Amino acid sequence: MKIEGKVSTIIFKNDANSWTVMLLKNKSGYITAVGETDKIEVGDEIELDGDLVTHKVYGEQFKFTTYKKKLPKDEATLIQYIADNVKGIGKKTAQNILNEFGEETINIIRFKPQSLVNIKGLNDEKIENLNQFFNEEYDRWNVINFLTDFGISVVTASKVYQNLGNDTIDIVKENPYSLLNFVKSLDFKQVDNITIKLGLPLNSNERIEAGIIYSLNNATDFGHTCLNEEELIEYSSKILNVDKMDIQNGIIRLEINEKLYRQTIDENEYIFNRSYYLAEENISNYIIKKISNKIIDNTKYNNYLDYINEDENIVLSQEQKEAIITSLKNDITIITGGPGTGKTTIIKCIIQILEYLDKKYVLCAPTGRAAKRITETTQKEAKTIHRLLEITKLDSSDIDSMYNMEVKKIEEEYVIIDEASMIDTIMMNNLLKAVRKDAKIIFVGDVDQLPSVGPGNVLKDIISTNLVDTVYLKQIYRQSAKSDIILNAHRVNEGKYPEFKNKDTDLYFIQTKSIEDTLTEISSLVTYRLDTFDDFDKKKNLQILTPMKKTALGTIQLNELLQELLNPKSISKSEKSVGEKVFRVGDKVMQIQNNYDKRFDIKGEAKQNIEGVYNGDIGYITDIDIENEELIVNYDDTREISYDFDELDQLEHAYAITVHKSQGSEFDYIILPLFTGYQKLFTRNLLYTAMTRAKKMLILIGSKKMIEFMVDNIDSKKRMTGLKYKIIEKASKISKKKE
């Protein structure tokens, strides 16, 4: 459906993602239009393509996917347009031009600028500015209109024009897939649609190569860094609808041009894109150097363990002592174990000994929440890996730039990384290239938790080589052994079903028969039933976890329900609507992207550019200033961070969050609904990860069959990567040389 009109008012514009809400005037009156725009101004004449929708709060709207900007037709708009956009020309001079040339004004400006020399208020410079602006504007919108006809958004089309200029149309007609080199956010299917509509050959080398890379990149969405060649050929040929031989030849061409790499794994051929292959190469080379060039460390660390026992009144088990001494002696060590096995105690002791020895160390973690937690438990500063490496900008759609990014060198002698199972292939590559050659590195984590969100299974791959000194913590310590949460988390990890008690427990199960029944149980627990257990702040100390974002038991709908229950609408609370979301004073929210440049107040002190705010940080809205378009979030009771309204896409409600988002965090009370959903998400290590987030109480609500299904479902652990095999192969070659 298409509509035309003039932009009457721009109600809202998010500069970060170009989302715009505007009032459009046409022959029928006024209508609210919503969608992404680029350089739209009040008074612009536009044609929009989209659908009429009914918003539950704002009523009827026109939701557009693309639009075309038209040069103004009526005299008043054209005068304003010239005055607003051309330097040195005001309304009076623009009126003089219109008086002289009328309807031919735009054509005269573009094609016969010399005719303007006698217009009062113009000189050669202004005429040149006028001509240049209208020609550039015409060319730009000509390109944008060409691309939007193929379903590409105006914002993306504008980025293409910025890169390719007036040659865009010719370049696209010759090879549409070249667009993928310039705008990383473009999808292969969008570009393929151009090829089909232009009637270009479907078996061109350019299309086949782009389709192969697209197919391979799809695999990384499931955590793989490579794909079996036969599977890649089969998948690509179906997507492209071409012969398998065409795909095979395409892979060979891409290998020759070093865009794809090949590795033999267990006598099968696997294909990698360049960045993941080279990242695994770098990681494997680092590991091999560390295990091949061992330096004998004769320091008697046992003496320092005795000091710790005396000073801190800590009784260390034999496996804890082994973990500490191994970490201090070796160039690279991995410490892995489940909840309650003393990982934090080990980190504390390592730090104490390093301080006794006056050794420089750095403590870090993959996420802001994980860094905050280890800071609280050790009383030592921990940084996120991003902050440690001083990574300020990150475009996850551009893997090549993520692989090649510059990082700050880590000068400390020891690097201790907590929650190391969360580190993906690209980030591990960047971390290891920052570490000095003689540094000792200590990875601490639970290898049985969910793997990293990004592609790879780095910690597990390194452990499975059996070449790196790894200490497995198995003993559950006295206080933790009293917890049914911890005991049952270990049961789940061993493939056993959890056991539930009726009393004297911190783990509860509530059986439900439907989604509605599950939601009712959550509502009653949150509203009043939990009050009988303990007196606590439900917004701060209670966390709902769920495997998914969508469906009735996903974060989106649960957050709407929980906001209504825990922070209902009130005339005393300011609120701000952003798309489908309503932010309200008192809301629990989460930062969903790293923002290193955020300045903030610390207990009223002057704003400083200190820590920034990180993906996964949870805070509470303390103020919404509608007049100044500003929203304030308090994090950790110390940081007051201000957001302009056009930055609110960085926030989402956090009454309910996904289990993936909870990694590296702990919460006093957790409710975990498990009734139905996308079964591939419902896995053993997701259940295990969720259970290990709870400190005081965990309530499972839903179906016992679903819980048992999750315990039995270990599919998520089958990520295809080449790192393990690269390390083993390199080690084998070194061993043969020594023989």
C-alpha positions in Angstrom: 0.0 0.0 0.0 1.3 3.5 -0.9 0.4 6.9 0.4 1.6 10.4 -0.3 1.8 13.4 1.9 3.8 16.2 3.4 5.7 15.9 6.7 3.8 18.1 9.1 5.5 17.3 12.4 8.4 15.0 13.4 7.1 13.6 16.7 10.2 11.4 17.5 13.5 10.5 15.8 16.0 8.0 17.2 19.4 9.0 15.7 20.9 5.7 16.7 18.6 3.5 14.6 16.8 6.1 12.5 13.4 5.1 13.8 11.0 8.0 13.2 7.5 8.8 14.2 6.0 11.7 12.2 2.7 13.3 11.4 1.9 13.3 7.7 -0.7 15.5 6.0 -2.4 14.4 2.8 -5.7 14.9 1.0 -7.6 12.8 3.6 -6.2 14.7 6.6 -3.5 13.7 9.0 -2.0 10.3 9.7 0.8 9.1 12.0 3.6 7.3 10.0 6.4 5.2 11.6 9.5 3.7 10.2 13.2 4.3 9.4 14.1 7.6 7.7 17.2 9.5 6.5 17.4 13.3 6.5 13.7 13.9 6.6 12.6 17.4 7.4 9.2 19.1 8.2 7.7 20.1 4.8 9.2 17.3 2.8 6.9 15.7 0.2 7.2 11.9 0.4 5.6 8.7 -0.9 5.6 5.8 1.6 5.1 2.1 1.0 3.8 0.0 3.9 0.6 -1.0 5.7 -2.0 0.5 8.0 -1.7 -1.0 11.5 -3.5 -0.4 14.8 -1.2 0.2 17.8 -2.8 -0.8 21.1 -1.8 2.5 22.7 -1.5 5.0 19.8 -4.3 3.7 17.5 -4.1 3.7 13.7 -0.6 4.3 12.1 1.0 3.8 8.7 4.0 1.5 9.2 6.2 2.0 6.2 9.1 -0.1 5.0 10.4 2.2 2.3 9.7 5.7 1.1 10.6 8.1 -1.7 11.4 11.8 -1.1 10.0 14.1 -3.8 11.3 17.5 -4.6 8.8 20.1 -3.4 6.1 21.2 -5.8 4.2 24.1 -4.3 5.8 27.5 -4.2 5.8 28.0 -0.4 7.5 24.6 0.3 10.1 25.1 -2.4 11.0 28.6 -1.0 11.4 27.1 2.5 13.4 24.1 1.0 15.9 26.4 -0.7 16.3 28.7 2.3 16.8 25.7 4.7 19.3 23.8 2.6 21.4 26.2 0.4 24.0 28.3 2.2 23.6 32.1 1.7 20.2 32.0 0.2 17.2 33.2 2.3 13.5 33.2 1.7 13.5 36.5 -0.1 16.1 35.5 -2.7 14.3 32.1 -3.1 11.0 34.1 -3.7 12.8 36.1 -6.4 13.8 32.9 -8.2 10.3 31.6 -8.1 8.8 34.8 -9.3 11.1 34.7 -12.4 10.9 31.0 -13.3 7.8 29.6 -11.7 7.3 25.9 -12.4 10.5 25.7 -14.3 12.6 26.7 -11.2 14.1 23.3 -10.5 15.0 22.6 -14.1 16.6 26.0 -14.5 18.7 25.5 -11.3 19.8 22.1 -12.4 20.4 22.5 -16.1 20.6 26.3 -16.9 22.2 27.9 -13.8 23.6 30.7 -16.0 20.0 32.0 -16.3 20.1 32.9 -12.6 22.8 35.6 -12.9 20.3 38.5 -13.0 18.3 37.4 -10.0 18.6 39.9 -7.1 20.5 38.4 -4.1 22.5 35.9 -6.1 26.2 35.9 -7.1 28.4 33.2 -8.8 29.1 31.4 -5.5 25.5 31.2 -4.5 24.4 30.0 -7.9 27.1 27.3 -7.8 25.9 26.3 -4.3 22.3 26.1 -5.5 23.1 24.1 -8.6 25.4 21.7 -6.7 22.8 21.1 -4.0 19.9 20.3 -6.3 22.0 18.1 -8.5 23.5 16.2 -5.6 20.1 15.9 -3.9 18.6 14.7 -7.2 21.4 12.1 -7.8 21.2 10.9 -4.2 17.5 10.4 -4.2 17.6 8.8 -7.7 20.0 6.2 -6.3 17.9 5.8 -3.1 14.7 5.4 -5.1 16.4 2.8 -7.3 17.5 0.7 -4.3 14.2 1.1 -2.3 12.3 -0.4 -5.2 14.1 -3.6 -4.4 13.0 -3.5 -0.7 16.2 -1.9 0.7 15.5 0.6 3.4 16.2 4.3 2.8 18.7 4.4 5.6 20.7 1.5 4.1 20.4 2.9 0.6 21.8 6.2 1.8 24.8 4.3 3.2 25.3 2.7 -0.1 25.2 6.1 -1.9 27.8 7.5 0.6 30.1 4.7 -0.4 29.5 4.5 -4.2 28.1 7.9 -5.1 26.6 8.5 -8.5 28.0 5.3 -9.9 25.8 3.2 -7.6 23.2 2.2 -10.2 25.7 1.2 -12.8 27.7 -0.9 -10.2 24.6 -2.6 -8.9 23.4 -3.5 -12.4 26.7 -5.0 -13.2 27.2 -6.9 -9.9 24.6 -6.4 -7.2 26.7 -8.6 -4.8 29.4 -5.9 -4.6 27.0 -4.1 -2.2 27.9 -6.7 0.4 31.4 -5.3 0.5 30.3 -1.8 1.4 27.3 -2.2 3.7 27.8 -5.1 6.2 24.2 -4.8 7.5 22.9 -5.7 4.1 21.6 -9.3 3.8 22.4 -11.6 0.9 18.7 -12.2 0.3 18.1 -8.5 -0.1 20.8 -8.3 -2.7 19.7 -11.5 -4.4 16.3 -10.0 -4.8 17.9 -7.3 -7.0 19.5 -9.9 -9.2 16.2 -11.7 -9.7 14.2 -8.5 -10.4 16.9 -7.3 -12.9 16.8 -10.7 -14.6 20.6 -11.3 -14.2 21.9 -14.9 -14.6 21.4 -17.0 -11.4 24.6 -19.0 -12.0 27.0 -16.1 -12.1 30.3 -16.5 -10.2 29.5 -13.4 -8.1 26.1 -14.8 -7.0 27.4 -18.2 -6.2 30.3 -16.9 -4.2 28.1 -14.5 -2.2 25.6 -17.3 -1.6 28.3 -19.7 -0.3 29.6 -17.0 2.2 26.0 -16.3 3.2 25.3 -20.0 3.8 28.5 -20.3 5.9 27.7 -17.3 7.9 24.3 -18.8 8.7 26.1 -21.6 10.4 27.8 -19.2 12.8 24.4 -18.1 14.0 24.3 -21.6 15.7 27.8 -21.2 17.2 29.8 -23.0 14.6 33.0 -21.6 13.2 33.1 -24.0 10.2 30.8 -26.3 8.2 31.3 -29.7 6.7 32.0 -29.1 3.0 29.3 -31.6 1.8 26.7 -29.9 4.1 27.8 -26.5 2.8 27.5 -27.6 -0.8 24.1 -29.2 -0.2 22.8 -26.1 1.7 24.1 -23.6 -0.7 22.8 -25.3 -3.8 19.3 -25.4 -2.3 19.4 -21.7 -1.4 20.8 -20.6 -4.8 19.0 -23.3 -6.9 22.1 -24.1 -8.9 24.1 -27.3 -9.6 26.3 -28.6 -6.8 29.3 -28.5 -9.2 28.8 -24.7 -9.4 29.1 -24.6 -5.6 32.2 -26.7 -5.6 33.9 -24.5 -8.1 32.8 -21.4 -6.2 34.4 -22.8 -3.0 37.7 -23.3 -4.9 37.6 -19.7 -6.3 37.0 -18.4 -2.8 39.9 -20.4 -1.4 42.2 -19.2 -4.1 41.3 -15.6 -3.1 41.7 -16.4 0.6 38.2 -15.6 1.5 37.5 -19.2 2.6 39.9 -21.7 4.3 39.8 -25.5 4.5 40.7 -27.9 7.3 40.7 -31.7 7.4 39.0 -32.9 10.6 38.6 -36.7 11.2 39.1 -37.3 7.5 36.3 -34.9 6.5 36.7 -31.5 4.9 35.5 -28.4 6.7 35.2 -24.9 5.4 35.8 -21.7 7.4 35.4 -18.0 6.6 38.7 -16.2 6.8 38.4 -14.5 10.2 37.2 -17.5 12.1 40.0 -19.7 10.6 42.7 -17.2 11.3 41.4 -16.5 14.8 41.6 -20.2 15.6 45.0 -20.3 14.1 46.2 -17.5 16.4 44.6 -19.1 19.5 46.2 -22.5 18.7 49.6 -20.9 18.1 49.4 -19.1 21.4 48.5 -22.4 23.2 51.3 -24.3 21.5 53.9 -21.7 22.4 52.8 -21.7 26.0 52.9 -25.5 26.4 56.0 -26.0 24.3 58.3 -23.5 26.0 57.6 -24.3 29.7 59.9 -22.5 32.1 60.5 -24.3 35.3 59.3 -22.2 38.3 60.9 -23.4 41.5 59.1 -20.9 43.8 57.8 -22.7 46.9 54.2 -21.6 46.8 53.2 -24.0 49.5 54.7 -21.7 52.1 52.5 -18.9 51.0 49.4 -21.2 51.2 50.3 -21.7 54.9 50.3 -17.9 55.4 46.9 -17.6 53.8 45.6 -20.4 56.1 46.8 -18.5 59.1 45.9 -15.0 58.1 42.5 -15.6 56.6 41.5 -18.7 58.6 40.8 -20.5 55.3 41.0 -24.3 55.2 41.9 -25.3 51.6 41.3 -28.7 50.2 43.9 -30.6 48.3 42.3 -29.9 44.9 42.1 -26.2 45.8 45.8 -26.1 46.7 46.6 -28.0 43.5 44.7 -25.4 41.5 46.5 -22.4 43.2 50.0 -23.9 42.8 49.4 -25.0 39.2 48.1 -21.6 38.3 51.1 -19.8 39.8 53.7 -22.2 38.3 52.4 -22.7 34.8 52.3 -20.3 31.8 48.7 -21.3 31.1 46.2 -23.0 33.5 42.5 -23.8 33.4 40.4 -24.2 36.5 36.9 -25.5 35.9 34.2 -26.6 38.3 30.5 -26.3 39.0 28.8 -24.1 41.7 30.0 -24.5 45.3 33.4 -25.9 44.3 35.4 -23.0 45.5 36.5 -21.2 42.3 36.2 -17.7 43.9 38.2 -18.8 46.9 41.0 -20.0 44.6 41.0 -16.6 42.8 41.2 -14.8 46.1 44.2 -16.9 47.2 46.0 -16.5 43.9 45.6 -12.8 44.2 46.9 -12.7 47.8 50.0 -14.7 46.9 50.7 -12.4 43.9 50.4 -9.4 46.2 52.8 -11.0 48.7 55.2 -11.5 45.8 54.6 -8.0 44.5 53.6 -9.4 41.1 51.4 -7.3 38.8 48.2 -8.9 37.8 44.9 -8.0 36.1 41.5 -9.5 36.9 38.9 -9.6 34.1 35.6 -11.2 32.9 33.7 -11.2 29.6 30.7 -9.1 30.7 30.0 -6.2 33.0 27.8 -8.3 35.3 30.5 -10.9 35.6 33.2 -8.3 36.3 31.0 -6.7 38.9 30.4 -10.0 40.7 34.0 -11.0 40.9 34.9 -7.5 42.1 32.3 -7.9 44.9 33.5 -11.3 45.9 37.3 -10.6 45.8 37.2 -6.9 46.8 39.6 -6.3 43.9 38.9 -4.4 40.7 37.9 -6.5 37.7 37.5 -5.1 34.2 35.5 -6.4 31.3 37.7 -7.8 28.5 36.4 -5.0 26.3 37.4 -2.3 28.8 40.8 -4.0 29.4 41.5 -4.1 25.7 40.1 -0.5 25.2 37.7 -1.7 22.5 35.4 1.3 22.0 33.4 0.4 18.9 32.2 -3.0 17.9 30.2 -3.9 14.8 29.1 -7.5 15.2 27.9 -7.7 11.6 31.5 -7.1 10.4 33.5 -10.1 11.5 36.6 -9.1 9.6 36.8 -5.8 11.5 36.2 -7.6 14.8 39.1 -10.0 14.0 41.4 -7.2 12.9 40.7 -4.7 15.6 43.5 -2.9 17.4 43.7 -3.6 21.2 45.6 -2.2 24.1 48.6 -4.4 25.2 48.2 -6.0 28.6 51.4 -5.3 30.5 50.7 -7.3 33.7 52.6 -10.5 34.5 49.5 -12.5 35.4 46.1 -12.4 33.6 43.2 -14.0 35.5 39.9 -14.4 33.5 36.8 -15.4 35.4 33.7 -16.9 33.6 36.0 -17.9 30.8 33.5 -20.3 29.2 31.7 -17.1 27.9 34.6 -16.0 25.7 34.0 -16.6 22.0 36.5 -17.3 19.3 37.0 -13.7 18.1 37.2 -12.2 21.6 39.7 -14.9 22.7 41.8 -14.0 19.6 41.8 -10.3 20.6 42.6 -11.1 24.3 45.5 -13.4 23.6 47.1 -11.0 21.1 47.1 -8.3 23.8 48.8 -10.5 26.4 52.6 -10.1 26.7 54.7 -13.1 25.6 56.0 -14.0 29.1 52.7 -13.5 30.9 51.0 -16.3 32.8 47.3 -16.7 32.0 44.7 -18.3 34.3 41.3 -19.2 32.9 38.5 -19.9 35.5 35.1 -21.0 34.6 32.4 -23.7 34.4 32.9 -25.5 31.2 29.4 -27.2 31.5 27.5 -23.9 31.4 26.1 -22.5 28.2 28.9 -21.9 25.6 29.6 -18.3 24.4 26.9 -16.4 22.7 29.3 -15.8 19.8 30.7 -18.6 17.6 33.1 -21.1 19.1 33.5 -23.3 22.2 36.9 -22.1 23.1 37.4 -23.2 26.7 35.9 -26.6 26.1 38.0 -27.1 23.0 41.2 -26.2 24.8 40.4 -28.5 27.7 39.5 -31.4 25.4 43.0 -31.4 23.8 44.3 -32.7 27.2 47.5 -30.7 26.5 46.8 -27.7 28.8 47.1 -28.1 32.6 43.5 -28.2 33.8 42.3 -28.6 37.4 38.8 -30.1 37.7 37.1 -29.0 40.9 34.6 -31.7 42.0 34.3 -31.3 45.8 31.2 -29.3 46.9 32.1 -27.4 50.1 30.2 -27.7 53.4 28.0 -24.6 53.1 27.1 -25.3 49.5 26.4 -29.0 50.2 23.4 -27.9 52.2 21.8 -26.2 49.2 19.4 -28.3 47.1 19.9 -25.8 44.3 23.6 -26.7 44.0 23.2 -30.4 44.6 20.5 -30.7 42.0 22.4 -28.5 39.5 25.2 -31.1 39.8 22.7 -33.8 39.3 21.4 -32.2 36.1 24.9 -31.7 34.9 25.5 -35.5 35.4 22.4 -36.3 33.3 20.1 -37.0 36.3 16.7 -35.6 36.9 16.4 -33.0 39.8 14.8 -34.2 43.0 12.3 -31.9 44.6 11.3 -31.7 48.3 8.2 -30.3 49.9 10.0 -28.4 52.8 13.3 -27.4 54.2 14.7 -26.6 50.8 15.8 -23.7 48.6 14.6 -25.5 45.4 10.8 -25.6 44.6 8.8 -27.1 41.7 5.3 -26.0 40.8 3.5 -28.2 38.3 1.3 -26.5 35.7 -1.0 -27.7 33.0 -1.0 -24.8 30.5 0.7 -21.5 29.6 -2.1 -19.6 31.3 -1.7 -21.7 34.4 2.0 -21.0 34.4 1.4 -17.2 34.1 -1.1 -17.3 36.9 1.4 -19.0 39.2 4.1 -16.4 38.3 1.6 -13.6 39.0 0.5 -14.9 42.4 4.1 -15.6 43.5 5.2 -12.1 42.5 2.1 -10.4 43.9 1.9 -12.0 47.4 3.0 -15.6 47.9 6.7 -14.9 48.1 6.0 -12.4 50.9 5.5 -15.4 53.2 9.1 -16.6 52.6 11.1 -13.5 53.2 10.9 -9.7 53.3 12.8 -8.6 50.2 12.7 -6.1 47.4 11.1 -8.0 44.5 12.4 -5.6 41.8 16.0 -5.8 43.1 16.3 -9.3 44.5 13.9 -11.4 42.4 14.8 -12.3 38.8 12.6 -14.2 36.3 14.7 -16.2 33.8 13.4 -17.8 30.6 15.0 -19.6 27.7 13.5 -17.3 25.0 12.5 -13.8 24.0 9.3 -14.6 22.1 6.1 -16.5 23.0 3.9 -15.9 26.1 6.6 -17.2 28.4 9.4 -15.2 26.7 11.0 -12.0 28.0 8.9 -9.6 25.9 5.5 -10.6 27.2 6.7 -11.5 30.7 8.2 -8.0 31.1 4.8 -6.5 30.1 3.1 -8.6 32.7 5.7 -8.0 35.4 5.8 -4.3 34.8 2.1 -4.2 35.4 2.4 -6.2 38.6 5.6 -4.6 40.1 5.5 -1.1 38.7 1.9 -0.2 37.5 1.0 3.0 35.7 0.5 5.9 38.0 -0.1 9.6 37.7 2.8 10.1 40.1 5.2 8.3 37.7 6.5 9.8 34.5 6.8 7.5 31.5 8.1 7.5 27.9 6.9 5.3 25.1 9.4 4.0 22.6 7.8 1.8 19.9 6.0 -1.0 21.7 7.8 -0.4 25.0 6.8 2.0 27.8 9.6 3.1 30.1 8.3 4.2 33.5 10.0 5.7 36.6 10.8 2.7 38.9 11.3 0.3 36.0 14.0 -2.4 36.2 16.0 -2.1 32.9 19.0 -3.6 31.3 21.7 -2.0 29.1 21.8 -4.2 25.9 25.0 -2.9 24.3 28.4 -1.7 25.5 28.7 2.0 25.7 32.2 3.0 26.9 31.7 6.7 26.4 28.9 7.2 28.9 29.6 9.8 31.6 27.8 9.4 34.9 27.4 10.9 38.4 28.8 9.1 41.4 26.7 10.1 44.4 26.4 13.6 43.2 30.0 14.2 42.2 30.8 15.8 38.9 30.3 13.7 35.8 33.4 11.7 34.9 34.2 9.5 31.9 35.0 6.4 34.1 33.6 3.0 33.6 30.9 3.5 31.0 27.9 1.1 30.9 27.9 -2.4 29.6 25.8 -5.0 27.9 24.0 -6.8 30.7 24.1 -4.1 33.3 20.9 -3.9 35.3 19.6 -0.7 36.8 16.4 1.2 37.8 14.8 4.3 36.2 14.9 7.1 38.7 13.7 10.0 36.6 12.1 10.8 33.2 12.3 14.4 32.1 9.8 14.8 29.2 10.7 18.5 28.6 14.4 17.9 28.3 14.0 14.5 26.7 16.2 12.8 29.2 15.9 9.5 31.2 18.0 8.7 34.2 19.0 5.1 35.2 20.7 4.2 38.5 23.1 1.3 38.4 24.5 -0.4 41.5 23.2 2.4 43.7 26.2 4.4 42.7 26.1 5.3 39.0 23.5 7.8 37.7 23.5 7.5 33.9 21.6 9.9 31.7 20.0 8.8 28.4 18.7 11.1 25.7 15.4 9.8 24.4 17.1 8.9 21.1 19.3 6.5 23.0 16.6 4.5 24.6 17.1 1.6 22.1 20.1 0.7 24.3 17.6 -0.3 27.1 15.1 -3.0 27.6 13.0 -4.1 30.6 14.7 -6.6 32.9 12.0 -8.0 35.2 12.5 -11.1 33.0 15.7 -11.8 31.1 17.0 -14.7 29.0 19.2 -17.4 30.6 21.9 -16.4 28.1 21.8 -12.8 29.5 22.1 -14.1 33.0 25.5 -15.7 32.5 28.1 -14.3 34.8 25.5 -13.1 37.2 23.9 -14.3 40.4 20.5 -13.4 41.9 19.0 -14.1 45.3 15.6 -15.4 44.1 14.9 -16.8 40.7 11.7 -18.0 39.0 12.2 -20.2 36.0 9.1 -21.0 33.8 9.6 -24.2 31.7 6.5 -25.2 30.0 6.8 -25.1 26.3 8.9 -23.4 23.6 11.4 -23.9 20.8 12.8 -27.3 21.8 16.4 -26.7 20.5 16.7 -24.0 23.2 15.6 -26.3 26.0 18.9 -28.1 26.7 20.7 -29.6 29.6 23.3 -26.9 29.9 20.7 -24.1 29.7 18.8 -25.7 32.6 22.1 -26.2 34.5 23.2 -22.6 33.8 19.9 -21.2 34.9 19.9 -23.2 38.2 23.5 -22.1 39.0 22.4 -18.4 38.9 20.2 -18.7 42.0 21.7 -18.0 45.5 18.9 -18.3 48.0 15.8 -19.7 46.2 14.9 -21.2 42.8 11.4 -21.9 41.8 10.8 -24.0 38.7 7.3 -23.6 37.2 5.8 -25.7 34.4 6.0 -29.2 33.1 8.1 -32.0 34.7 8.3 -33.6 31.3 9.9 -30.5 29.9 12.5 -30.5 32.7 13.3 -34.1 32.0 13.5 -33.4 28.3 16.0 -30.7 29.0 18.2 -33.0 31.1 18.2 -35.5 28.3 18.8 -33.0 25.5 22.6 -32.4 25.0 22.3 -31.3 21.4 23.5 -27.7 22.2 27.0 -29.0 23.0 27.6 -30.1 19.4 29.3 -27.0 18.0 31.5 -27.5 15.0 34.9 -25.8 15.5 38.4 -26.5 14.4 40.3 -25.2 17.4 40.8 -28.5 19.2 42.1 -30.2 16.1 44.5 -27.3 15.2 46.1 -27.5 18.6 46.4 -31.3 18.6 47.9 -31.3 15.0 50.4 -28.6 15.9 51.5 -30.4 19.1 51.8 -33.6 17.1 54.1 -32.0 14.6 56.3 -30.6 17.3 56.5 -34.0 19.1 57.5 -35.7 15.8 60.3 -33.2 15.3 61.7 -33.8 18.7 61.7 -37.6 18.0 
